[in-house]
Amino acid sequence: MIEIDGELANVECQLTELLEARGMTLSRLSELVGVTIVNLSILKNNKAKAIRFSTLQAICAALECEVGELLVIRKPAE
């Protein structure tokens, strides 16, 4: 969690939504970016603690999206 304006928030990955919108599977994305399905799944399920810039760039290029479409900041539901 991070703190924004005195409130806690999470960085969340929108990989599921982006894959669905593009009709792409996690397996195909794995082939395109050279990252294992396991590591992409960890990212997709918001379990990742970090991501390399090169991986982030490769995912965004493969999905034709911006970083802000892939990673968003959300306050936890109350």
mmCIF file of the N, C-alpha and C atoms, coordinates in Angstrom:
data_MODEL
# 
_entry.id   MODEL 
# 
loop_
_atom_site.group_PDB 
_atom_site.id 
_atom_site.type_symbol 
_atom_site.label_atom_id 
_atom_site.label_alt_id 
_atom_site.label_comp_id 
_atom_site.label_asym_id 
_atom_site.label_entity_id 
_atom_site.label_seq_id 
_atom_site.pdbx_PDB_ins_code 
_atom_site.Cartn_x 
_atom_site.Cartn_y 
_atom_site.Cartn_z 
_atom_site.occupancy 
_atom_site.B_iso_or_equiv 
_atom_site.pdbx_formal_charge 
_atom_site.auth_seq_id 
_atom_site.auth_comp_id 
_atom_site.auth_asym_id 
_atom_site.auth_atom_id 
_atom_site.pdbx_PDB_model_num 
ATOM 1   N N  . MET A 1 1  ? 0.835   -1.182  0.000   1.00 0.00 ? 1  MET A N  1 
ATOM 2   C CA . MET A 1 1  ? 0.000   0.000   0.000   1.00 0.00 ? 1  MET A CA 1 
ATOM 3   C C  . MET A 1 1  ? 0.881   1.247   0.000   1.00 0.00 ? 1  MET A C  1 
ATOM 4   N N  . ILE A 1 2  ? 0.347   2.278   -0.592  1.00 0.00 ? 2  ILE A N  1 
ATOM 5   C CA . ILE A 1 2  ? 1.017   3.572   -0.603  1.00 0.00 ? 2  ILE A CA 1 
ATOM 6   C C  . ILE A 1 2  ? 0.066   4.590   0.010   1.00 0.00 ? 2  ILE A C  1 
ATOM 7   N N  . GLU A 1 3  ? 0.617   5.710   0.407   1.00 0.00 ? 3  GLU A N  1 
ATOM 8   C CA . GLU A 1 3  ? -0.217  6.752   0.989   1.00 0.00 ? 3  GLU A CA 1 
ATOM 9   C C  . GLU A 1 3  ? -0.318  7.922   0.025   1.00 0.00 ? 3  GLU A C  1 
ATOM 10  N N  . ILE A 1 4  ? -1.557  8.333   -0.250  1.00 0.00 ? 4  ILE A N  1 
ATOM 11  C CA . ILE A 1 4  ? -1.816  9.472   -1.121  1.00 0.00 ? 4  ILE A CA 1 
ATOM 12  C C  . ILE A 1 4  ? -2.776  10.405  -0.398  1.00 0.00 ? 4  ILE A C  1 
ATOM 13  N N  . ASP A 1 5  ? -2.359  11.634  -0.214  1.00 0.00 ? 5  ASP A N  1 
ATOM 14  C CA . ASP A 1 5  ? -3.182  12.621  0.482   1.00 0.00 ? 5  ASP A CA 1 
ATOM 15  C C  . ASP A 1 5  ? -3.661  12.105  1.827   1.00 0.00 ? 5  ASP A C  1 
ATOM 16  N N  . GLY A 1 6  ? -2.780  11.415  2.542   1.00 0.00 ? 6  GLY A N  1 
ATOM 17  C CA . GLY A 1 6  ? -3.109  10.929  3.867   1.00 0.00 ? 6  GLY A CA 1 
ATOM 18  C C  . GLY A 1 6  ? -3.961  9.677   3.903   1.00 0.00 ? 6  GLY A C  1 
ATOM 19  N N  . GLU A 1 7  ? -4.285  9.112   2.729   1.00 0.00 ? 7  GLU A N  1 
ATOM 20  C CA . GLU A 1 7  ? -5.092  7.896   2.675   1.00 0.00 ? 7  GLU A CA 1 
ATOM 21  C C  . GLU A 1 7  ? -4.308  6.774   2.007   1.00 0.00 ? 7  GLU A C  1 
ATOM 22  N N  . LEU A 1 8  ? -4.536  5.560   2.469   1.00 0.00 ? 8  LEU A N  1 
ATOM 23  C CA . LEU A 1 8  ? -3.860  4.406   1.898   1.00 0.00 ? 8  LEU A CA 1 
ATOM 24  C C  . LEU A 1 8  ? -4.492  4.026   0.564   1.00 0.00 ? 8  LEU A C  1 
ATOM 25  N N  . ALA A 1 9  ? -3.644  3.599   -0.359  1.00 0.00 ? 9  ALA A N  1 
ATOM 26  C CA . ALA A 1 9  ? -4.119  3.193   -1.685  1.00 0.00 ? 9  ALA A CA 1 
ATOM 27  C C  . ALA A 1 9  ? -3.255  2.043   -2.188  1.00 0.00 ? 9  ALA A C  1 
ATOM 28  N N  . ASN A 1 10 ? -3.773  1.298   -3.146  1.00 0.00 ? 10 ASN A N  1 
ATOM 29  C CA . ASN A 1 10 ? -3.064  0.173   -3.760  1.00 0.00 ? 10 ASN A CA 1 
ATOM 30  C C  . ASN A 1 10 ? -2.767  0.464   -5.222  1.00 0.00 ? 10 ASN A C  1 
ATOM 31  N N  . VAL A 1 11 ? -1.636  -0.030  -5.695  1.00 0.00 ? 11 VAL A N  1 
ATOM 32  C CA . VAL A 1 11 ? -1.366  -0.034  -7.126  1.00 0.00 ? 11 VAL A CA 1 
ATOM 33  C C  . VAL A 1 11 ? -1.932  -1.355  -7.628  1.00 0.00 ? 11 VAL A C  1 
ATOM 34  N N  . GLU A 1 12 ? -2.864  -1.285  -8.573  1.00 0.00 ? 12 GLU A N  1 
ATOM 35  C CA . GLU A 1 12 ? -3.507  -2.483  -9.090  1.00 0.00 ? 12 GLU A CA 1 
ATOM 36  C C  . GLU A 1 12 ? -3.226  -2.644  -10.576 1.00 0.00 ? 12 GLU A C  1 
ATOM 37  N N  . CYS A 1 13 ? -3.082  -3.888  -10.982 1.00 0.00 ? 13 CYS A N  1 
ATOM 38  C CA . CYS A 1 13 ? -2.811  -4.227  -12.376 1.00 0.00 ? 13 CYS A CA 1 
ATOM 39  C C  . CYS A 1 13 ? -4.120  -4.546  -13.091 1.00 0.00 ? 13 CYS A C  1 
ATOM 40  N N  . GLN A 1 14 ? -4.292  -3.984  -14.264 1.00 0.00 ? 14 GLN A N  1 
ATOM 41  C CA . GLN A 1 14 ? -5.494  -4.167  -15.072 1.00 0.00 ? 14 GLN A CA 1 
ATOM 42  C C  . GLN A 1 14 ? -5.254  -5.147  -16.218 1.00 0.00 ? 14 GLN A C  1 
ATOM 43  N N  . LEU A 1 15 ? -4.345  -6.095  -16.013 1.00 0.00 ? 15 LEU A N  1 
ATOM 44  C CA . LEU A 1 15 ? -3.962  -7.015  -17.079 1.00 0.00 ? 15 LEU A CA 1 
ATOM 45  C C  . LEU A 1 15 ? -5.139  -7.865  -17.555 1.00 0.00 ? 15 LEU A C  1 
ATOM 46  N N  . THR A 1 16 ? -5.964  -8.328  -16.650 1.00 0.00 ? 16 THR A N  1 
ATOM 47  C CA . THR A 1 16 ? -7.122  -9.146  -17.031 1.00 0.00 ? 16 THR A CA 1 
ATOM 48  C C  . THR A 1 16 ? -8.020  -8.389  -17.997 1.00 0.00 ? 16 THR A C  1 
ATOM 49  N N  . GLU A 1 17 ? -8.335  -7.151  -17.650 1.00 0.00 ? 17 GLU A N  1 
ATOM 50  C CA . GLU A 1 17 ? -9.214  -6.336  -18.474 1.00 0.00 ? 17 GLU A CA 1 
ATOM 51  C C  . GLU A 1 17 ? -8.600  -6.028  -19.835 1.00 0.00 ? 17 GLU A C  1 
ATOM 52  N N  . LEU A 1 18 ? -7.319  -5.728  -19.860 1.00 0.00 ? 18 LEU A N  1 
ATOM 53  C CA . LEU A 1 18 ? -6.642  -5.416  -21.119 1.00 0.00 ? 18 LEU A CA 1 
ATOM 54  C C  . LEU A 1 18 ? -6.566  -6.643  -22.029 1.00 0.00 ? 18 LEU A C  1 
ATOM 55  N N  . LEU A 1 19 ? -6.277  -7.793  -21.456 1.00 0.00 ? 19 LEU A N  1 
ATOM 56  C CA . LEU A 1 19 ? -6.236  -9.026  -22.252 1.00 0.00 ? 19 LEU A CA 1 
ATOM 57  C C  . LEU A 1 19 ? -7.604  -9.326  -22.852 1.00 0.00 ? 19 LEU A C  1 
ATOM 58  N N  . GLU A 1 20 ? -8.650  -9.209  -22.032 1.00 0.00 ? 20 GLU A N  1 
ATOM 59  C CA . GLU A 1 20 ? -10.008 -9.465  -22.522 1.00 0.00 ? 20 GLU A CA 1 
ATOM 60  C C  . GLU A 1 20 ? -10.381 -8.502  -23.640 1.00 0.00 ? 20 GLU A C  1 
ATOM 61  N N  . ALA A 1 21 ? -10.059 -7.230  -23.453 1.00 0.00 ? 21 ALA A N  1 
ATOM 62  C CA . ALA A 1 21 ? -10.410 -6.215  -24.449 1.00 0.00 ? 21 ALA A CA 1 
ATOM 63  C C  . ALA A 1 21 ? -9.710  -6.464  -25.779 1.00 0.00 ? 21 ALA A C  1 
ATOM 64  N N  . ARG A 1 22 ? -8.554  -7.114  -25.732 1.00 0.00 ? 22 ARG A N  1 
ATOM 65  C CA . ARG A 1 22 ? -7.788  -7.345  -26.957 1.00 0.00 ? 22 ARG A CA 1 
ATOM 66  C C  . ARG A 1 22 ? -7.936  -8.771  -27.481 1.00 0.00 ? 22 ARG A C  1 
ATOM 67  N N  . GLY A 1 23 ? -8.723  -9.581  -26.785 1.00 0.00 ? 23 GLY A N  1 
ATOM 68  C CA . GLY A 1 23 ? -8.901  -10.964 -27.205 1.00 0.00 ? 23 GLY A CA 1 
ATOM 69  C C  . GLY A 1 23 ? -7.614  -11.759 -27.166 1.00 0.00 ? 23 GLY A C  1 
ATOM 70  N N  . MET A 1 24 ? -6.769  -11.471 -26.188 1.00 0.00 ? 24 MET A N  1 
ATOM 71  C CA . MET A 1 24 ? -5.460  -12.113 -26.085 1.00 0.00 ? 24 MET A CA 1 
ATOM 72  C C  . MET A 1 24 ? -5.410  -12.983 -24.831 1.00 0.00 ? 24 MET A C  1 
ATOM 73  N N  . THR A 1 25 ? -4.705  -14.098 -24.934 1.00 0.00 ? 25 THR A N  1 
ATOM 74  C CA . THR A 1 25 ? -4.528  -14.970 -23.775 1.00 0.00 ? 25 THR A CA 1 
ATOM 75  C C  . THR A 1 25 ? -3.235  -14.627 -23.043 1.00 0.00 ? 25 THR A C  1 
ATOM 76  N N  . LEU A 1 26 ? -3.159  -15.082 -21.806 1.00 0.00 ? 26 LEU A N  1 
ATOM 77  C CA . LEU A 1 26 ? -1.938  -14.899 -21.034 1.00 0.00 ? 26 LEU A CA 1 
ATOM 78  C C  . LEU A 1 26 ? -0.788  -15.653 -21.688 1.00 0.00 ? 26 LEU A C  1 
ATOM 79  N N  . SER A 1 27 ? -1.098  -16.802 -22.285 1.00 0.00 ? 27 SER A N  1 
ATOM 80  C CA . SER A 1 27 ? -0.067  -17.597 -22.981 1.00 0.00 ? 27 SER A CA 1 
ATOM 81  C C  . SER A 1 27 ? 0.522   -16.819 -24.152 1.00 0.00 ? 27 SER A C  1 
ATOM 82  N N  . ARG A 1 28 ? -0.341  -16.173 -24.923 1.00 0.00 ? 28 ARG A N  1 
ATOM 83  C CA . ARG A 1 28 ? 0.131   -15.399 -26.077 1.00 0.00 ? 28 ARG A CA 1 
ATOM 84  C C  . ARG A 1 28 ? 0.950   -14.205 -25.615 1.00 0.00 ? 28 ARG A C  1 
ATOM 85  N N  . LEU A 1 29 ? 0.501   -13.528 -24.567 1.00 0.00 ? 29 LEU A N  1 
ATOM 86  C CA . LEU A 1 29 ? 1.266   -12.392 -24.041 1.00 0.00 ? 29 LEU A CA 1 
ATOM 87  C C  . LEU A 1 29 ? 2.630   -12.863 -23.567 1.00 0.00 ? 29 LEU A C  1 
ATOM 88  N N  . SER A 1 30 ? 2.673   -14.012 -22.927 1.00 0.00 ? 30 SER A N  1 
ATOM 89  C CA . SER A 1 30 ? 3.939   -14.585 -22.458 1.00 0.00 ? 30 SER A CA 1 
ATOM 90  C C  . SER A 1 30 ? 4.904   -14.789 -23.621 1.00 0.00 ? 30 SER A C  1 
ATOM 91  N N  . GLU A 1 31 ? 4.399   -15.312 -24.727 1.00 0.00 ? 31 GLU A N  1 
ATOM 92  C CA . GLU A 1 31 ? 5.229   -15.509 -25.920 1.00 0.00 ? 31 GLU A CA 1 
ATOM 93  C C  . GLU A 1 31 ? 5.749   -14.183 -26.466 1.00 0.00 ? 31 GLU A C  1 
ATOM 94  N N  . LEU A 1 32 ? 4.879   -13.181 -26.497 1.00 0.00 ? 32 LEU A N  1 
ATOM 95  C CA . LEU A 1 32 ? 5.252   -11.885 -27.067 1.00 0.00 ? 32 LEU A CA 1 
ATOM 96  C C  . LEU A 1 32 ? 6.282   -11.131 -26.237 1.00 0.00 ? 32 LEU A C  1 
ATOM 97  N N  . VAL A 1 33 ? 6.183   -11.234 -24.923 1.00 0.00 ? 33 VAL A N  1 
ATOM 98  C CA . VAL A 1 33 ? 7.056   -10.416 -24.063 1.00 0.00 ? 33 VAL A CA 1 
ATOM 99  C C  . VAL A 1 33 ? 8.222   -11.186 -23.465 1.00 0.00 ? 33 VAL A C  1 
ATOM 100 N N  . GLY A 1 34 ? 8.208   -12.516 -23.583 1.00 0.00 ? 34 GLY A N  1 
ATOM 101 C CA . GLY A 1 34 ? 9.321   -13.302 -23.043 1.00 0.00 ? 34 GLY A CA 1 
ATOM 102 C C  . GLY A 1 34 ? 9.330   -13.376 -21.532 1.00 0.00 ? 34 GLY A C  1 
ATOM 103 N N  . VAL A 1 35 ? 8.144   -13.383 -20.936 1.00 0.00 ? 35 VAL A N  1 
ATOM 104 C CA . VAL A 1 35 ? 7.999   -13.513 -19.485 1.00 0.00 ? 35 VAL A CA 1 
ATOM 105 C C  . VAL A 1 35 ? 7.150   -14.751 -19.243 1.00 0.00 ? 35 VAL A C  1 
ATOM 106 N N  . THR A 1 36 ? 7.501   -15.519 -18.229 1.00 0.00 ? 36 THR A N  1 
ATOM 107 C CA . THR A 1 36 ? 6.760   -16.754 -17.979 1.00 0.00 ? 36 THR A CA 1 
ATOM 108 C C  . THR A 1 36 ? 5.305   -16.475 -17.628 1.00 0.00 ? 36 THR A C  1 
ATOM 109 N N  . ILE A 1 37 ? 4.463   -17.463 -17.919 1.00 0.00 ? 37 ILE A N  1 
ATOM 110 C CA . ILE A 1 37 ? 3.047   -17.353 -17.574 1.00 0.00 ? 37 ILE A CA 1 
ATOM 111 C C  . ILE A 1 37 ? 2.898   -17.189 -16.060 1.00 0.00 ? 37 ILE A C  1 
ATOM 112 N N  . VAL A 1 38 ? 3.721   -17.881 -15.302 1.00 0.00 ? 38 VAL A N  1 
ATOM 113 C CA . VAL A 1 38 ? 3.659   -17.781 -13.836 1.00 0.00 ? 38 VAL A CA 1 
ATOM 114 C C  . VAL A 1 38 ? 3.901   -16.340 -13.388 1.00 0.00 ? 38 VAL A C  1 
ATOM 115 N N  . ASN A 1 39 ? 4.927   -15.695 -13.934 1.00 0.00 ? 39 ASN A N  1 
ATOM 116 C CA . ASN A 1 39 ? 5.223   -14.323 -13.536 1.00 0.00 ? 39 ASN A CA 1 
ATOM 117 C C  . ASN A 1 39 ? 4.131   -13.347 -13.997 1.00 0.00 ? 39 ASN A C  1 
ATOM 118 N N  . LEU A 1 40 ? 3.584   -13.569 -15.183 1.00 0.00 ? 40 LEU A N  1 
ATOM 119 C CA . LEU A 1 40 ? 2.482   -12.723 -15.644 1.00 0.00 ? 40 LEU A CA 1 
ATOM 120 C C  . LEU A 1 40 ? 1.245   -12.930 -14.778 1.00 0.00 ? 40 LEU A C  1 
ATOM 121 N N  . SER A 1 41 ? 1.023   -14.158 -14.353 1.00 0.00 ? 41 SER A N  1 
ATOM 122 C CA . SER A 1 41 ? -0.116  -14.462 -13.487 1.00 0.00 ? 41 SER A CA 1 
ATOM 123 C C  . SER A 1 41 ? 0.025   -13.768 -12.137 1.00 0.00 ? 41 SER A C  1 
ATOM 124 N N  . ILE A 1 42 ? 1.218   -13.737 -11.603 1.00 0.00 ? 42 ILE A N  1 
ATOM 125 C CA . ILE A 1 42 ? 1.475   -13.032 -10.342 1.00 0.00 ? 42 ILE A CA 1 
ATOM 126 C C  . ILE A 1 42 ? 1.147   -11.552 -10.511 1.00 0.00 ? 42 ILE A C  1 
ATOM 127 N N  . LEU A 1 43 ? 1.553   -10.981 -11.620 1.00 0.00 ? 43 LEU A N  1 
ATOM 128 C CA . LEU A 1 43 ? 1.247   -9.578  -11.906 1.00 0.00 ? 43 LEU A CA 1 
ATOM 129 C C  . LEU A 1 43 ? -0.258  -9.381  -12.075 1.00 0.00 ? 43 LEU A C  1 
ATOM 130 N N  . LYS A 1 44 ? -0.876  -10.240 -12.856 1.00 0.00 ? 44 LYS A N  1 
ATOM 131 C CA . LYS A 1 44 ? -2.311  -10.156 -13.152 1.00 0.00 ? 44 LYS A CA 1 
ATOM 132 C C  . LYS A 1 44 ? -3.158  -10.243 -11.890 1.00 0.00 ? 44 LYS A C  1 
ATOM 133 N N  . ASN A 1 45 ? -2.721  -11.054 -10.928 1.00 0.00 ? 45 ASN A N  1 
ATOM 134 C CA . ASN A 1 45 ? -3.474  -11.252 -9.691  1.00 0.00 ? 45 ASN A CA 1 
ATOM 135 C C  . ASN A 1 45 ? -3.071  -10.290 -8.573  1.00 0.00 ? 45 ASN A C  1 
ATOM 136 N N  . ASN A 1 46 ? -2.332  -9.251  -8.939  1.00 0.00 ? 46 ASN A N  1 
ATOM 137 C CA . ASN A 1 46 ? -1.923  -8.206  -7.986  1.00 0.00 ? 46 ASN A CA 1 
ATOM 138 C C  . ASN A 1 46 ? -1.109  -8.749  -6.822  1.00 0.00 ? 46 ASN A C  1 
ATOM 139 N N  . LYS A 1 47 ? -0.280  -9.742  -7.096  1.00 0.00 ? 47 LYS A N  1 
ATOM 140 C CA . LYS A 1 47 ? 0.591   -10.315 -6.067  1.00 0.00 ? 47 LYS A CA 1 
ATOM 141 C C  . LYS A 1 47 ? 2.044   -9.874  -6.242  1.00 0.00 ? 47 LYS A C  1 
ATOM 142 N N  . ALA A 1 48 ? 2.336   -9.178  -7.338  1.00 0.00 ? 48 ALA A N  1 
ATOM 143 C CA . ALA A 1 48 ? 3.711   -8.738  -7.609  1.00 0.00 ? 48 ALA A CA 1 
ATOM 144 C C  . ALA A 1 48 ? 4.103   -7.605  -6.678  1.00 0.00 ? 48 ALA A C  1 
ATOM 145 N N  . LYS A 1 49 ? 5.342   -7.638  -6.237  1.00 0.00 ? 49 LYS A N  1 
ATOM 146 C CA . LYS A 1 49 ? 5.865   -6.571  -5.385  1.00 0.00 ? 49 LYS A CA 1 
ATOM 147 C C  . LYS A 1 49 ? 6.668   -5.558  -6.189  1.00 0.00 ? 49 LYS A C  1 
ATOM 148 N N  . ALA A 1 50 ? 7.057   -5.952  -7.400  1.00 0.00 ? 50 ALA A N  1 
ATOM 149 C CA . ALA A 1 50 ? 7.855   -5.073  -8.258  1.00 0.00 ? 50 ALA A CA 1 
ATOM 150 C C  . ALA A 1 50 ? 7.714   -5.545  -9.702  1.00 0.00 ? 50 ALA A C  1 
ATOM 151 N N  . ILE A 1 51 ? 8.086   -4.658  -10.629 1.00 0.00 ? 51 ILE A N  1 
ATOM 152 C CA . ILE A 1 51 ? 8.104   -5.017  -12.045 1.00 0.00 ? 51 ILE A CA 1 
ATOM 153 C C  . ILE A 1 51 ? 9.263   -4.265  -12.697 1.00 0.00 ? 51 ILE A C  1 
ATOM 154 N N  . ARG A 1 52 ? 10.012  -4.940  -13.531 1.00 0.00 ? 52 ARG A N  1 
ATOM 155 C CA . ARG A 1 52 ? 11.122  -4.305  -14.233 1.00 0.00 ? 52 ARG A CA 1 
ATOM 156 C C  . ARG A 1 52 ? 10.565  -3.375  -15.310 1.00 0.00 ? 52 ARG A C  1 
ATOM 157 N N  . PHE A 1 53 ? 11.248  -2.270  -15.526 1.00 0.00 ? 53 PHE A N  1 
ATOM 158 C CA . PHE A 1 53 ? 10.821  -1.335  -16.563 1.00 0.00 ? 53 PHE A CA 1 
ATOM 159 C C  . PHE A 1 53 ? 10.802  -2.020  -17.929 1.00 0.00 ? 53 PHE A C  1 
ATOM 160 N N  . SER A 1 54 ? 11.758  -2.885  -18.185 1.00 0.00 ? 54 SER A N  1 
ATOM 161 C CA . SER A 1 54 ? 11.792  -3.573  -19.484 1.00 0.00 ? 54 SER A CA 1 
ATOM 162 C C  . SER A 1 54 ? 10.568  -4.469  -19.654 1.00 0.00 ? 54 SER A C  1 
ATOM 163 N N  . THR A 1 55 ? 10.138  -5.113  -18.585 1.00 0.00 ? 55 THR A N  1 
ATOM 164 C CA . THR A 1 55 ? 8.935   -5.946  -18.637 1.00 0.00 ? 55 THR A CA 1 
ATOM 165 C C  . THR A 1 55 ? 7.708   -5.079  -18.836 1.00 0.00 ? 55 THR A C  1 
ATOM 166 N N  . LEU A 1 56 ? 7.646   -3.989  -18.125 1.00 0.00 ? 56 LEU A N  1 
ATOM 167 C CA . LEU A 1 56 ? 6.527   -3.056  -18.246 1.00 0.00 ? 56 LEU A CA 1 
ATOM 168 C C  . LEU A 1 56 ? 6.420   -2.517  -19.671 1.00 0.00 ? 56 LEU A C  1 
ATOM 169 N N  . GLN A 1 57 ? 7.555   -2.138  -20.244 1.00 0.00 ? 57 GLN A N  1 
ATOM 170 C CA . GLN A 1 57 ? 7.582   -1.634  -21.618 1.00 0.00 ? 57 GLN A CA 1 
ATOM 171 C C  . GLN A 1 57 ? 7.134   -2.709  -22.602 1.00 0.00 ? 57 GLN A C  1 
ATOM 172 N N  . ALA A 1 58 ? 7.596   -3.939  -22.407 1.00 0.00 ? 58 ALA A N  1 
ATOM 173 C CA . ALA A 1 58 ? 7.249   -5.027  -23.320 1.00 0.00 ? 58 ALA A CA 1 
ATOM 174 C C  . ALA A 1 58 ? 5.754   -5.348  -23.250 1.00 0.00 ? 58 ALA A C  1 
ATOM 175 N N  . ILE A 1 59 ? 5.187   -5.369  -22.049 1.00 0.00 ? 59 ILE A N  1 
ATOM 176 C CA . ILE A 1 59 ? 3.759   -5.638  -21.895 1.00 0.00 ? 59 ILE A CA 1 
ATOM 177 C C  . ILE A 1 59 ? 2.944   -4.530  -22.552 1.00 0.00 ? 59 ILE A C  1 
ATOM 178 N N  . CYS A 1 60 ? 3.314   -3.286  -22.292 1.00 0.00 ? 60 CYS A N  1 
ATOM 179 C CA . CYS A 1 60 ? 2.584   -2.163  -22.884 1.00 0.00 ? 60 CYS A CA 1 
ATOM 180 C C  . CYS A 1 60 ? 2.688   -2.165  -24.408 1.00 0.00 ? 60 CYS A C  1 
ATOM 181 N N  . ALA A 1 61 ? 3.839   -2.525  -24.935 1.00 0.00 ? 61 ALA A N  1 
ATOM 182 C CA . ALA A 1 61 ? 4.000   -2.586  -26.387 1.00 0.00 ? 61 ALA A CA 1 
ATOM 183 C C  . ALA A 1 61 ? 3.121   -3.700  -26.973 1.00 0.00 ? 61 ALA A C  1 
ATOM 184 N N  . ALA A 1 62 ? 3.122   -4.863  -26.343 1.00 0.00 ? 62 ALA A N  1 
ATOM 185 C CA . ALA A 1 62 ? 2.335   -5.990  -26.838 1.00 0.00 ? 62 ALA A CA 1 
ATOM 186 C C  . ALA A 1 62 ? 0.835   -5.716  -26.762 1.00 0.00 ? 62 ALA A C  1 
ATOM 187 N N  . LEU A 1 63 ? 0.416   -4.998  -25.729 1.00 0.00 ? 63 LEU A N  1 
ATOM 188 C CA . LEU A 1 63 ? -1.006  -4.709  -25.550 1.00 0.00 ? 63 LEU A CA 1 
ATOM 189 C C  . LEU A 1 63 ? -1.409  -3.364  -26.158 1.00 0.00 ? 63 LEU A C  1 
ATOM 190 N N  . GLU A 1 64 ? -0.424  -2.666  -26.716 1.00 0.00 ? 64 GLU A N  1 
ATOM 191 C CA . GLU A 1 64 ? -0.656  -1.342  -27.296 1.00 0.00 ? 64 GLU A CA 1 
ATOM 192 C C  . GLU A 1 64 ? -1.411  -0.444  -26.315 1.00 0.00 ? 64 GLU A C  1 
ATOM 193 N N  . CYS A 1 65 ? -0.816  -0.304  -25.130 1.00 0.00 ? 65 CYS A N  1 
ATOM 194 C CA . CYS A 1 65 ? -1.430  0.517   -24.090 1.00 0.00 ? 65 CYS A CA 1 
ATOM 195 C C  . CYS A 1 65 ? -0.368  1.371   -23.414 1.00 0.00 ? 65 CYS A C  1 
ATOM 196 N N  . GLU A 1 66 ? -0.822  2.284   -22.599 1.00 0.00 ? 66 GLU A N  1 
ATOM 197 C CA . GLU A 1 66 ? 0.056   3.123   -21.795 1.00 0.00 ? 66 GLU A CA 1 
ATOM 198 C C  . GLU A 1 66 ? 0.186   2.504   -20.404 1.00 0.00 ? 66 GLU A C  1 
ATOM 199 N N  . VAL A 1 67 ? 1.237   2.863   -19.706 1.00 0.00 ? 67 VAL A N  1 
ATOM 200 C CA . VAL A 1 67 ? 1.465   2.342   -18.357 1.00 0.00 ? 67 VAL A CA 1 
ATOM 201 C C  . VAL A 1 67 ? 0.261   2.625   -17.456 1.00 0.00 ? 67 VAL A C  1 
ATOM 202 N N  . GLY A 1 68 ? -0.332  3.817   -17.579 1.00 0.00 ? 68 GLY A N  1 
ATOM 203 C CA . GLY A 1 68 ? -1.470  4.191   -16.768 1.00 0.00 ? 68 GLY A CA 1 
ATOM 204 C C  . GLY A 1 68 ? -2.732  3.397   -17.049 1.00 0.00 ? 68 GLY A C  1 
ATOM 205 N N  . GLU A 1 69 ? -2.760  2.704   -18.174 1.00 0.00 ? 69 GLU A N  1 
ATOM 206 C CA . GLU A 1 69 ? -3.883  1.808   -18.454 1.00 0.00 ? 69 GLU A CA 1 
ATOM 207 C C  . GLU A 1 69 ? -3.654  0.444   -17.813 1.00 0.00 ? 69 GLU A C  1 
ATOM 208 N N  . LEU A 1 70 ? -2.397  0.075   -17.660 1.00 0.00 ? 70 LEU A N  1 
ATOM 209 C CA . LEU A 1 70 ? -2.036  -1.213  -17.083 1.00 0.00 ? 70 LEU A CA 1 
ATOM 210 C C  . LEU A 1 70 ? -2.016  -1.154  -15.554 1.00 0.00 ? 70 LEU A C  1 
ATOM 211 N N  . LEU A 1 71 ? -1.429  -0.110  -15.012 1.00 0.00 ? 71 LEU A N  1 
ATOM 212 C CA . LEU A 1 71 ? -1.326  0.045   -13.561 1.00 0.00 ? 71 LEU A CA 1 
ATOM 213 C C  . LEU A 1 71 ? -2.111  1.269   -13.112 1.00 0.00 ? 71 LEU A C  1 
ATOM 214 N N  . VAL A 1 72 ? -2.996  1.060   -12.149 1.00 0.00 ? 72 VAL A N  1 
ATOM 215 C CA . VAL A 1 72 ? -3.818  2.155   -11.635 1.00 0.00 ? 72 VAL A CA 1 
ATOM 216 C C  . VAL A 1 72 ? -3.703  2.189   -10.110 1.00 0.00 ? 72 VAL A C  1 
ATOM 217 N N  . ILE A 1 73 ? -3.967  3.359   -9.543  1.00 0.00 ? 73 ILE A N  1 
ATOM 218 C CA . ILE A 1 73 ? -3.949  3.503   -8.094  1.00 0.00 ? 73 ILE A CA 1 
ATOM 219 C C  . ILE A 1 73 ? -5.383  3.565   -7.619  1.00 0.00 ? 73 ILE A C  1 
ATOM 220 N N  . ARG A 1 74 ? -5.707  2.706   -6.651  1.00 0.00 ? 74 ARG A N  1 
ATOM 221 C CA . ARG A 1 74 ? -7.065  2.637   -6.121  1.00 0.00 ? 74 ARG A CA 1 
ATOM 222 C C  . ARG A 1 74 ? -7.040  2.646   -4.613  1.00 0.00 ? 74 ARG A C  1 
ATOM 223 N N  . LYS A 1 75 ? -7.975  3.369   -4.036  1.00 0.00 ? 75 LYS A N  1 
ATOM 224 C CA . LYS A 1 75 ? -8.166  3.309   -2.592  1.00 0.00 ? 75 LYS A CA 1 
ATOM 225 C C  . LYS A 1 75 ? -8.968  2.047   -2.288  1.00 0.00 ? 75 LYS A C  1 
ATOM 226 N N  . PRO A 1 76 ? -8.625  1.358   -1.188  1.00 0.00 ? 76 PRO A N  1 
ATOM 227 C CA . PRO A 1 76 ? -9.360  0.138   -0.846  1.00 0.00 ? 76 PRO A CA 1 
ATOM 228 C C  . PRO A 1 76 ? -10.841 0.439   -0.601  1.00 0.00 ? 76 PRO A C  1 
ATOM 229 N N  . ALA A 1 77 ? -11.681 -0.516  -0.964  1.00 0.00 ? 77 ALA A N  1 
ATOM 230 C CA . ALA A 1 77 ? -13.120 -0.361  -0.713  1.00 0.00 ? 77 ALA A CA 1 
ATOM 231 C C  . ALA A 1 77 ? -13.364 -0.339  0.794   1.00 0.00 ? 77 ALA A C  1 
ATOM 232 N N  . GLU A 1 78 ? -14.276 0.488   1.178   1.00 0.00 ? 78 GLU A N  1 
ATOM 233 C CA . GLU A 1 78 ? -14.552 0.601   2.611   1.00 0.00 ? 78 GLU A CA 1 
ATOM 234 C C  . GLU A 1 78 ? -15.659 -0.314  3.031   1.00 0.00 ? 78 GLU A C  1 
# 
